[in-house]
Amino acid sequence: MSASTTSTAFTPWTPAFSRGVLATTLENGLRILVRRWEHAAVAGLAIHVNAGYFDEAPEAVGIAHVLEHLCLKGTPSYPSQERLDEAFRRLGAARNAATGYDCTVYTATVPAAHVPAAVDLLAECYTSPLVGADELARELEVIIEEVLRKLDSPAAVSFERFLGLMFPRHPIGRWRMGMPEQLRSYRRDDVLAFHRRFYRPERTVVSVVGPVDAAAITGCIAAAFSAFGADQARADGDEGSDPLPQELPAPTGLAVYQQHGPTRRPLVHVGYRAPGVATPDAAALDLLATMLGGGVSARLNQRLREDLRVVTGIGALQHAFRDAGLIYVQMSVDADKVEAAEDAYVAEIERFRLDGPAPEERERALARIETSFLSGLESALGLARSLAWFESYESYTGIDEYLEALRAVEEQELLEVGRRYLVLDGATVLEFLPEDAADGLVASGAPPASVTHLGDPPVRMPDREAALAAHAGRAAGAAPRRRTLPAPETPSIEESQSGVRVVLCHRPLIPLVTAGVLFLGGRARERPGCCGITRLMMSVQKKDTRRRSAAEMAAAIDGLGGRLAGITGADTYGWLWESAERHVPPGLDLVAEILSEPSFLAERVDAERNVLLAAIQAHEDDTAAATADLFRAALYGDHPYGLPVLGAAADLAALTSDRLRQWHRDGLQQDPAVAFLVGDLSRARTRLAIEQLTALVGAPRARWRVDEPTFPGAPLAVTRRRRKQQSGIMIGCPGLHATSPHRLALELLRAAVGGPGGRVSLELRGRRSLAYVVQTFASFPVASGAIGIFLACAAEKEDEAVSRARELLLSLPAQPLSTTEVDIARTYYLGARAAGLQSARSLAAELAGCALVEDSIESFLTQEQAMAALCPEHLQDAARVVIAPRSVVVARLTADDGAP
C-alpha cells in the first residue's frame, strides 16, 4: 500500500453506551444507574461522591484521602480490615478507591453472581465506616508512607508545586494529600465530621454495569442505601451539602518561577487558566489540548521534540474540575536547553494563535480521542465509572454526547479558543531543576532531606518573563505558516500454509481491535556492552522508514486514531496496533512498514538515544523500578535478566545505526514469532487481517534456547544509598520458568499471601504500618523467574521491614495455608484475572505469550479447571521448590538524609 492510502478521513462511530441504562433516584436524592451489559465477563460497581480535596478546610488538608482509606478498613458487620478484606476476597471482588480534587470513587469488579453481596458490602463501607482510633493511627502512618512516595517523584512534586504557584488562593494549589505533621493531628471526630457533611445521598451516584438483571440490582442498591443520610441530617441539624467557599482570583500577568528539587533532569511546566468542566468551551479545550500535545503527531511534539530536538518529551492536557480548570503542558528537557525549549514553545503557541489548526490536525485529534475514549469504556468497571461521572455533573447521557460535542467543534472555534485561553499574559511557568548533589553520591555537608523538603523556595524570574513576552511579540508578527456483541468466542490458533501461527479471539464488545506480532528474543539476546539495544532499535524503528519521514508516520498513525506500541519483555518484543475496527487494515500496513523498511538514520539514532537516556534517569528516580533493577542485578548477575530493563547509558552511547540495523536483521531472521488478532472484526476484515499478519511474520523460524541463569549459592544482600524520602526493599528467591508444572500453584500462593487481605499485606501494612506500598511478585520468563516481596518505607522502619518481610517469605514452605485461605485466594485470583482480561490488549498479550512460549494456548483455556484442582499441599510443594534461606536475595535502596 502506498503512503498516501493510509491517510483516512475521520469517520464517526455513533456510541450508545447510555442506551438501556435503568436510572432511578431515591427519595433521599441518591441516584442509581444500572446497565445490563451481557458481553462483559464480570460486573463493575462504582460509588461516586462529589467530595474531594476541594471540599477540605485549610486546617484539614488531606482528610478526604484519609476518609477514603478508612472507609475500607472496617464496618459494623466487618469490624477489622482483615475480616473486611476476606469478605471481598470470598466474592472474587477486586475493590479499590481513589480521591480526586472534586470527587471520590469507590469501586469493585466482581463476578456477576456476587453483585448483590458486593453492593451490600461496598455500601456498608461507604455509609458506615467504623474509623476506630487505633485503626486511624495505624492507617495514618501508611498514608504518610504514601506521601513520602509522592515526595520522591519529581513529576508529582514539581506538578503540585506548579499548581500552588498558579492557584495560590484556591484549594487546587495545596499539597493535596497533606503533610505528615498535619496528618498525625487528625482524630476520629475530624474524619467522621467530614463524612457526615459531604458523604450525602444527594451527592452520591451508584452505578453498576455487567451481565446482571437491571431491575433486581436496582432493588438491591435501593435497599442498601434507603436509610442513608437520615441520621446524619439529624446529627448535623442541616443537610450539610453546601460546598465550602472557593476563591479563584484572576491571573495577573506572566509569572516564571525557578526551583531546584529532587529530579535528575529539568522539568518545565506551563499552565493557562481555563473554565470548569460544565462550560461551553469544554469540548473545544479538550480538542485543543489533544492537538497541541496529545499524540506523536501533535504539534508540540513534532516541532519541539522531532524537528528542533529541544525537549526529550512533551505532552499537553486539559484539566477541568467543578469550578476551575487549566490547560497544562509539561516538558522534559536537557539541562542546557531549558531556555531554548521555552522559546520554541512560545513561538509554536503564537503560530497556532495566529492561524489556527490545519484541517488534518483536527481530524487526527478527533480520531485519537475516539480511540482513547473507547479504550476507557472497554471494561465493565470503566463504563460504570464513566456513567457515574457524567451523571454527577449533569446526566449520564453525556457519555454519548461527548464525542458528538467534539465533532461539532470547527477549526474557527479552535482558533478562537486558542486565542482566548493560550495567552502568555496570565500564564504560569515553573522550571524545576536538579539539585547539586548527585543521586547515590550524597555530598558531605549537603542540606538534609526532611519530609517537607521540596527544594529551594520558588524564585520569580522577571528577566525570563520579559524575554518570553518579547519573544511572543516577535512570533505574533511572523508570517502565517502554510497549511498542509454476543459472548466472546473461544480463542483459537490458525496456522497458515507457510506455518505462521495467528492467535484469534472475536470479542464483540466495542468496535476496537488489537492486532500485531510478538517475537521471542530481544532483551533475552542482550549482553553487557549492548544493554538497551532492543528498546533503542524499536524507538528508532517507529520513526523514519524508507517511505515516510517521522512526521509523516506520526500523522498516519494519528490520522487513523490508532496506537502503534512497541512491546518489550524479558524474553519477548513486538508491535501492537490498536484502533477502531475500520482502521485495522491500514494500521497493519504501518506495522509492516516499520518492520520491513526502517531507515535507522544516524541523526534519528542520536535523537532517540537522548530520549532513552532521559527515560533511564526518570526510571532511576522511581523507587520501585530502581529497587527492582538492583534486585535483578544481584539475582541474575550478567545474565540478560539481570541487566537494567531500559538499558545502560554507557552501552547506549556506543550503539550506531549499523549496529541497530544488524540487530534488527538478526531478529527478523532468527527469532520465532506469533501473530495475534483480538477484538470485534467483521468476517471480511478478519480474513484480510490474517493475510496481513501472516505476511508480517514471514517464514517460521526454528526455536532457540534462552540460556539458564546462574544464581548465587548463598544468601546475598546488596545496598545502594540515595537521597530520597523512602527506602525501597525487595526480598526474594529464584523462581520458576514459564512452563514449570508448579507455576500455577506458585501464582495461587502469591495471590493467597499478597493483595488486600493477604498475610503479607496484613502484617507489613495493616498491623505494623511499615509501608503504603506492599506487593508480592512472581515472574515466569522463559528461563527462570523470581518470587518475593517489595515494599517502600521510611528509612527508620527499614531494618524492621527487612527482618519481617524475610520471615514472612521463609515461612511459606513451613506454614501451609488452610483450605479456606486457598479457596478464598482462588476466587480472588480468578475474579482479578477475568477483570484484567476485559482489555483486548491484555487478552492479546496473554494469548500471544502463551502461544509463543508454550506452542499452544491450552494452558490459557484450561487454567480455571487446573486452578480448581489445586489444594494447600500443591501450594506448599511449590513453595518448597523455590524458597529456602540459602537462596534469599535482599536488595535495599536506602534513603539517605544527606549526612556524611
N, C-alpha and C positions, 0 to 999 in steps of 0.2 A: 504494500500500500504506500502511496506517495505521501510526503509530509503534509500536503495540503488537505488530503481527505480526512485527516483526524481532527480538523477544526470544525467541530459540530456545534451548531447554534443551540442555545439553551431551550429544551423542550419541557414545558411544565408537566408535572405529575400532580394530580389533584388528590390530596390526602383526605382521609375520612376517619381520623383517629377518635373524634368525638362522637361518631355515629354509634348508636347502641348503648351509650352511657346512660345508666339509670341514676338520675340526680335527685337527691332528697335533702330537704332542710328540716332539721328537728325543731321542736318548739323552743329549745334553748338557743337556737341560732347556729348550731354546728351543721356543717354541710357534708354530705356523703356523696361520693361518686363511685359507682361500680360498673365496670365494663367487662362483659364476658368476652374473653379472647381465647378461643378454643385452640388456637395454634400453639399457644405457649406451653412449655413443658412444666412450668411452675407458676405460682401466683406471686405478684408483687403487692405489698401493703405499705402505704405511706401515710403518716400523720404529719401534716404541715401546719405550723402555727406561726402567725405573724408576730413574732417576738424574737429579738436577737440583740446584737451588740448596740444597735441604735437606741434601744429602749432602756439602757442602763444609765443610772445616775452617775455623775463623776466619781462619787465615793464608792461605787460598786462596779468598776470596770472588770469585765471578765466573768461576772456572776451568771450571765446567761449560759456560758460554756460550762461553768461548774454545775448548774442545774441539769444541763444535758447529760453530763456524766452520771449524776446522782439518780436520774430517772431510771437508769439501767442497773442500779446497784441493789435494789430491794423494794418489795411491795408488801402490803399486809399478808397476802397469800404466800409470798416467797420472800421471807424476811432477811435473806442473805444473798450476796452476789452468787455464791456457789449454787444455791438452790434455784435462783432465777436463771443462771446460765444453763443449768441442767435441764430446766423446763424448756428452754428454747431448743437445746440440742435434741431433746426427745422428739420434738416436732420436725426435726431436719431443717430448722429455720436458721438462716444467717441474718442476724439483726445488726443494725448499725444506727448511728445518729450523727448529725452534723449541725453546727451552729453557724449561721451566716449573719451578715450585717443587719438584715431586717426580717429574718425568719429562722426557725429551727425545724429540722425534719427528722423524724424517727421512722425507720424502715425495717422491713423484714421480707426476705424471699423464702417461700415455703411451699412444699408440695400441696397441691390443690386440696387433698383430703383433709389437711390440717389447718385450713384457713380459718374456720370458726374459732378453733382453740387459739390460734395465733392472734386473732383480733382481740379476744378477751385478754390475752397475756400482755400485748403491747398497749392496749387501752388502760390496763391497770398500772403499767409503768408510767404512762403519760399523766393519768389523772390522780394517782395516789402514791407518789414516791415516798419512801419512809424518811430518807435524809437523816439517818441516825448520826449522832455527834461523832461517834468513833469512826464510822464509815466515812463521814465527811473529812475528818482529819487525815485518814489514810489516803483518800482519793485526791485531796488537795496536793499531797506530795507527788502523786502520779501526774497530776496536771502541771505541776511545776517542772517535772521532767519533760513534759511536752513543750513547755515554754522554753526550756533550755535547748531542746532540739531545734526549735524555731530560731533561737538566737544564734545557732550555729549555721544557719542557712543564709548566705549572702543575699540571695534573691528576696527572701522573706524580710530580712532586716532592712534592706535598702528600700523595699517597696513600702513597708509600713512607715519608715521614717519619711519617705517621699509624701505619703498621704498626710502625715502630720504637718508637713510644710505647706501642702496645697490646701488643706482644710483645717486651719489652726483652731477654729472655734466650733467645729462640728464633730459629732461622735466618730465619723469615719476616719478622723485624723488621730484617734487614740490607739495606743498599742492594745489591740482588741482583746487579747487573752488575759491581760492583767500581768502584773509583775509579782514575784514571789512574796515580798513583804505584804503587799495588799491582799493577795490571795489567802495567805495564812491568817488574816484577820477576820475572815468571814465565818459566821456562826450559822447554826441550823436555822434560826429565825430569819436571817437575811435571805437565805436561799428560798425558804418557803414563802416569804413575803413576795419575792419576785414571781414565784409560781402562781400565787393567788391573784396577783394583779394582772399578769399578762397571759397565762395559760387559761384563756377564756373560751367558751364554746363558740362565740361569735367570731373569734379569731382563728378557728380551727377548721381544717378541711381533712377529711379522711377519705383516702382513695384506694381502691382495690382493682387490680387488673389480672385476669388469668382465666383458666378453664373452670369457672365457677358459675353457680346459679345466682344471677344478679339480685333477684328479689330476696332470696334466702340470706345472702351475705349482707344485704342492706338491713335486713331484720336483725342480724347478729350485731352489726355496728350500732344500730339504734338502741338495742338493749344494753350494750356495753357502755354507751355514753348518755343514756337517758337522764341520769341524775347528775351529770357533770355540770358544775357551775353553781348549783343552788346553794350548797353550804358555803362556798367561797363568797358569794354575794352577801350572804347574811353576816359572815365574819368581817367583811370589809366595810359594810354599810353602804356600798355603792357598787356599780358594775365594774369599776376599775379598768375600763377598756380604753381610756383616753391615753394617747401616746404622750411620752414626755416631750416638752418643747424642744424644737430643733432650731439652730441658728446657722444660716448659710449666707454669710456676707459676700458681697460682690468682690471679684478679684481686683487687685489694684496694680496693674502693670506687670511686665515680665519680671520674674524672680528666678535667678540662677544661684544655686547653692552648691557647695562642695563639702564633702565629708569623707574622712578616712574610716574604714571599718574592716570587718573580718571577711575579706574577699581576696581571691588570688588575681583577679583581673578587673579592670574598671567596668562598672555598670552605669549606664546613663538612662535616667527615667525622664520622660517628658509627658506632661498632662495638661489637658484643657477642660475647663468646667463644661458640663453638659446637663440637660434636664433629666428628671427621673424617668422611670420606666413607662408610665402610662401617659405619654405625651405624643403629639402629632409627629414629632421628628424622630421618634424612637427607631422606626424601621430604616429610615434613611441613614441614621447614625450607625446602625449595625452594619449596613451595606458599605458605608464609607470606611469603617474600620477594617472590614474584610478586604476591601480593595487596596487599602494602604499597606497592611501588614499581615494578612490572614492566609497567605499561601506562598508557594515557591515562586509563582509568577507575580506576586503582589508588587506594587510599585516601589515601596521602600526596600524590599528585599532585592529586587532586580537592580535598582540604582546603587544602593549603598553597599550591598554585600557582593553582588556579582560584577557590576561594572567598575565601581570606584574602589572596592575592597577596603573600605574604611571601617567596617564592622565585621565581626565573626558571626553575629546572629542578631536578628531584629524581628520584632513582632508588634502588632497593634491590636487592641481590644477596646470594645465599649463596655464599660461597667455602668449599669443603670439600677438604681435602688428606689426605695419608696419616695424619697424626696430629694435625691441628689444623684448625680452621675458624672462620669468623666470619660473622655477619650484618652487612652493611655498607650504610650509607646515605650518599649524597653529595648536598649541596645547593649550588646556585649562587645567590648572594644579593646583593641591593643592599647597598652599604656601610652604609646606615643601618637595615638590617633584620635584622642578624645575630642579635641577642638575641630579636627578635620571632619569627624563624624557629625558633630553638631552643625557645622557649616553646611555640609552636604544635605543633612536632614532638613534644615530650614529652607535651603534652596529648592528642594523637591516639593515640600509642602506649599511654598509660594507658587511654584509652577502649577500645582494642582488648583490652587485658588484662582490662578489666572485663567486657565482654560478648561478646567474640569476633567472628567474621565473620558477616555476613549470608549466607544461602544463595546469593544471586546472586553474591556476591564469589567464593566458592569455584568456582562454575561458570564464571565469566569467566576466572579464573586457570587452570583446567584447560584451557579452550579455547585460551587464549593459549599455554600451554606446549606443547600438542599441535602447534599451527602452527609454533612456533619449533623444536621438536624435529624435525619432519618436514623443515623447511627445511634444517636442518643435515645431513640424510641425502639431499638431493636429488642430490648428485654422487657418483660412484663413490669419489672420494677421501674425501669426508665420511663415507660409510658405512665405508670401510676404517679410517679413524682411530677412529671410534666403536667398532667391533668390537674393535679392539686395546685401546682404553682400558678398556672393560668387562672384557675378558679379563685385563688387568693387575691389576685389583683383585680379581676373583673368577671371573667366567665371562662369555664373550661373549653368552650367552643373556640376560644382564641388559639388553641393548638392547631386548628385547621385554617385559621385566618392569618397566621404568622407568615407563611410563605407567600400567600396572596398579597399581603401588605408589602412585602419586599419586592414582588414583581411589579407592583404598581408604581414603584419609585422610578422616575425618569432621570435621564442624565442631567437635565437642567436643575432638578430638585437637589441632586447630589452636589452640583456645583454651588448652589445657593447655601446648602447646609454646611459645606466645607468653608465657604466664605464667612458664614455666621459664627462657626464654633472654632475653626482652626486658626485662631487669631493669636499671634505671638504676644501682643499686648494683653496680658492676662494669663499667659501660660506659666507653668512651674517646671523648672529643670533641676534635677539633682544628679551631680556627678559623684558616684560612690566609688572611692579609690582605695587601693590596697594599703594596709598598714606597712610600716617599715620592716617589722620582724617577719622572717620567713617561716613558713609552717614546718614544724619538725625540728627547727633550729632556733629556739627562742633566745633572743639576745639577752645577755646579762643586763640587768637594770631596766628592762622593758616594763612599762606600766602593767599592773596586774589586770587580768581579765575578770572583772566582777560580773555578777549576774545581770546587773543593769547596764553594763558597758556596751554601748552601741557605737563606739568610735568617738572621735572628737566631735564637739558640737558643730552643727552645720554652719558654714561660713557663707554669708551673702557675697556675691561676686558682681558688683556693679559694672566693672570693666567688661566682663564677659557679656553681661546683659546689653551693654551699649554696642558691642561688636556684633552680636547676633541681630539686634534690631537694625543696625546699619546694613548687615548682610541681607536681611529680609527686604529692606528697601531696594537694594540693588536687584535682587531676584525678581521683585514685583515689576520692575521696569524692563525686564528682559523680553525678548521677542517670544511669542507663543510657540510652543513645540508643534511638530507635525503629528497628526493623529493617524495613526495607522489602525390459597390459604387453608387446605386440609392439613392433617397432621404431617410432620416431617417424614419423608421416606427414609428407609434404612440405607445407611451409607454403603457404597459398593466400590470395587475397583474394576475399571475397564482397562483391558490391555489391547494396545493396537497391534496391527500385523507386524510392526517392527519391534515389538516387545516393550514399548513405552507404557508405563502404568499411569492411569489418571484416576484419582480418588474423586468420587462423585457423591453429592448429597443434595437432594432437592429440598429446599426449605421455603415454603410459600408463606412467609410471614409479612415482610415488606419488600418492595422491589429493589433490594440491594444484593449484590453478588460479590463474592470474594474468590479470586482465581489467581493461580501463579504456579511457581515451580520451586521445589526445595531440593538442595544438593547436600550430600554427605561429604564433609571436608571443611574447607575454610580454616577457622581457628584451630581445628584439630591437626592441621598440617603446619602450623606456625611453629617457629623455634626462636630462641633468643637470637637477636640480630635482625629478625623481620617481624617482631611483635607488633600487631596492628595493621599488617598489610592487607588483610581481608576487608576490614572496615574502611580503610582508605581507598582501596580499589573500588568498593561499592559506592562510596561517596563521589568519586570522580566519574565512575561509570554512568551515574544517573544524570550527569550534566550534558556534556557535548557528545554527539555521535557524528558519524561521517555524513549524516543527512541534515542534522539540526544543530544549531547553537544551543547553549544552555538556556537562553531566554526563550527560544522557540520551543524547546522541550517543556519548559515550565508552563508556557502558555497553552501547549497542547494538553498537558495533564489537567490544569485548572479549567480549561475550556470544556473538558468532559465532566467536571465536577468530581474527579477521581482522586484516589490516594494511591500513589506508587511508592511502596515502602520496601526497604531492604530488611531482610531477616538475618540475624546473626546470633547463633547459639554456640554452645561449647563444641559441638560437632557438625553443625548444620549452618547453611546460609542459603539465601534465595531471594526471590522477588515476589511481592504480593500486590495485586491490583484489586481495588475495591471501588465500586461505583454503582450507580443506578443500572438496572438490567440492560437498558438500551445502549449503554456505552461500553459494554464488556468487549465486543469485538475490536473496536478501535483502541481500547485500553490495552488489550493483549498485543496488538501491533506495536504499541510503545514498549512493552516489556521485551518483545522480540528484538526491537531496535537496540535497546541498551545492552542486551545480552550478546548480540552478534556484531554490532557495529560501534563499539565505544571508541572514542578518539584518543583518550589518555594524553591530552595536550599537556605539555610541560608546565605552562602557566596555570592550568587548572589544577594540576597536582600540587603546586605550591600553595594555591589558594585554599584547597580543601585540607591540606596538611595543617595549615594555620587554624582552620575551623576545628579540626580534630584535636589539636593541642589545647585549644580553649575548652573543649568538652572534657579533656582529661583533667584540666585544672578544676573545673566545676565538679567533676566526679570525685576528686580528692577532697573537696570541701564537704562532701556528703558523708556523714558518719557511717551509715550502713554500708554504702558502697566501698568506702576506703577500708573499713574493717574486713569486709568480705575479701577484698584483694589481698590483704595481709594474711588472712586465714588460708586462702587457697595457695598462696606462695609458700607458706610453711608446710602445708599438707602435701602438695604435689611437686614442689621444687621446680626444676626446669622443664617438667612435662608441660605440654601446651595448656592443660587445665590450670596450671599454676601461674601463667603469665597474666599481666593486667588485662582486663577484658576490653578496654578501649585502646590498648597499645602502649608502648614505651616511647617516650619523647625522643630518646637518642636513636632508637631504631627507625622511627618515622622520618627523622632528619636525613637518613641515608637512602631512603627509597626514591627511585627515579621512575620516570614514565616507562622506560623499558622493563624495569623490574615488575611493575604493576601489570604491564601488558603480558609478560610471560606468566605471571601468577594466574591471570585471567585465562590464558590459553591452556595452561596445565589443568585448571579446574574443569573447563569445558570438556577436555579430552579424557580425564580420568575419574572425576567424581560422580558416583551414582546419583540418580535423580528420580524424583517422582513429581507429577503434576497434580493439581487439586482444583476443584470447582465446586463451590458451595453457595447456595442461595436460590433465589426464585428466578429461574430461567425458562423461557419458552422452549419447546422441543427443537425448533429450528435453530435457535441461537445456541442451544446446548450442543448440537452436532457441530456447528461452526466452531464453538469454543474448544471442543475436544480436538478438532483438527489443528487449531492454532497451538494448543498446549502440547500436542504430540510433536509439532514442528519445533517448539521451544526446546524440548528436551533433546531432540535429535536421536542418535543411536544409543541404545542402552550401554552402560559401562559395567565392567566387572567390579564386584565388591572388593574393597581393600580393608585391611585391618587397622584399627586405631590402636596405637601402642598402649600397653598397660603401664600405669604409673607405678613408681617405686615409692612406698610410704615410709615415714620414719619408723624405726624399730623400737622406739621408746617414747614415753610421754615428752611432748615438746611444748614450750611456751615462748612466744615472741611478743615483744612490746615495742611500740613506737610512740613517742611523745609528740604532741602537737598542741597548739594554742587554741583551745576550744572550750566551750562550756560543759560539754559532756564527753564521757569516755564511751567508746564502743567496745563491746566484748562479744567474741564469737568462740564457742566451745563445741567441738565436735570430733567425730571419728570418721575414718574412711568408710564409705557406704557400699552400695551395690551398683552393678551395671544395669543397663536398660532392660535386658531380657532375663534378669535373675528370677528364679522361681519364688524368691522371698520378697520380691518388690512390692506386691500388693499388700502383704502383711505389714511391711515397713511403712507404707503410706498410711495404712489404717492406724498403726501405732502412733505416727506423728499427729494424725488428726485427733486421736484419743487424748494425748497429753498436751497438745497445743490448742491454740484458739481460745475464745471465751469459754470459761468453764473447765478447761483442761488443767491438769495438776501443775503444769509449769507456769501458766499464767496466774493461776490462783495463788501459788506460793510466792512467786517473784514480784508480781504486781499487786494482787489482791491483799495478801496477808502482810507482806513486808514493805510494800510501796517502794520497791527498789527502782522501778523503771516505768515509763509510759509505754515504750515500745518493747514488747516481749514476743519473740517469734520463734517457733520451731521450724526447722527446714530439713528437707530430704531431697537431694538431687540424684538423678539417674541418667547420666550421659552414657555414651556407648561403651566406654571402657570401665570407669569406676567412679561412683559419686561420693556423697558425704551426707552425714546426718548430724544434727546438733541444735544448738540454741543460740540465738542472737538477742542481745539487749543493749540499750543505751542508758546510762545513768550518770549522775553527778560523780565527780572524782572521789569524794569522801565515802561513797557507797560501793566503790569498785571492788575492793577486796571481799566484802561480804557477798556481792553479786557473783563473783567468780567462784567462790567456795560453794555457794548454794547451788548455782547452776551446774557445776561439775557433779555434785552429789546427786542432783535430780537425774542427770544423764546416765550416770553409772548405776542408778537404782533400777533402771528399766529391765535389764536382764534378770535381776534378782527378785523384783517385786511384780508378779504378774497382775495384769488388770483383771477386774471382775467381769463376769459375763454381762452384767448391767452396763459397765463402762464401755465394753466393746459394742454392745447393741446401740447405745446412745451415739458412740462415735461413728458407727456405720450409717445410721440415719443422718447424722450431721454431715458426714463426708459426701454421701450420695446427693443430699439436698444442695450442698455447695457446688458439687460438680455439675448438676443439672442447671443451676443458676449461671455458672460460668460459661457453659456451652450454649447459652442463648445467643451469644455473639457469633456471627458467621466467621469472623477472624479467628476466634478461639477454637471453634469447631474445626475449621480448616487446618489450623496449626497442629492440633492433636491428631487428626486423621492422617495428615501428611507425614508427621513424625513417626507415627505408628507404622505406616506402610513402608517408610524408608528404612527404619532401623530393624523392624521385625519381619519385613517382607509380606505382611498381611495386616488386616485390621481386625483380626479375630479377637485379640485381647480387648480392643475397644468395644466390640459388640457383646462380649461375654463378661465384661467387668462387673456388672451388677450381680450376676449369678455367682461369679467367683468370690465376690466380696461377701455374699450371703453365707458362704461355706466356711468363712474364717472364724476361729474361736480364740479364746485367750492364749491357748498353748501355741497357736501359729504365730501370734504376735511376739510371745516370749522367745520362741525359737529364732525368729528373725532378729530380735534384739541381741541374742547371744552370738549370732553370727558376726555382727559388726561392732558391738560396743564392748570395750574392755579397757581397763586402766592403762595398759601399755600403749594403746593406740590413741589416747586423747591428745588433741592439739588445742591449745588455748592461744588466741590472738587478742591482744589488748591494744587499743588505740587510746592511749591515756591522755586525758585532759591535763594541760599544764597551765598553771596560773601565772607563768612568766617569771617565777622566782629562779635565781641562778642555781 
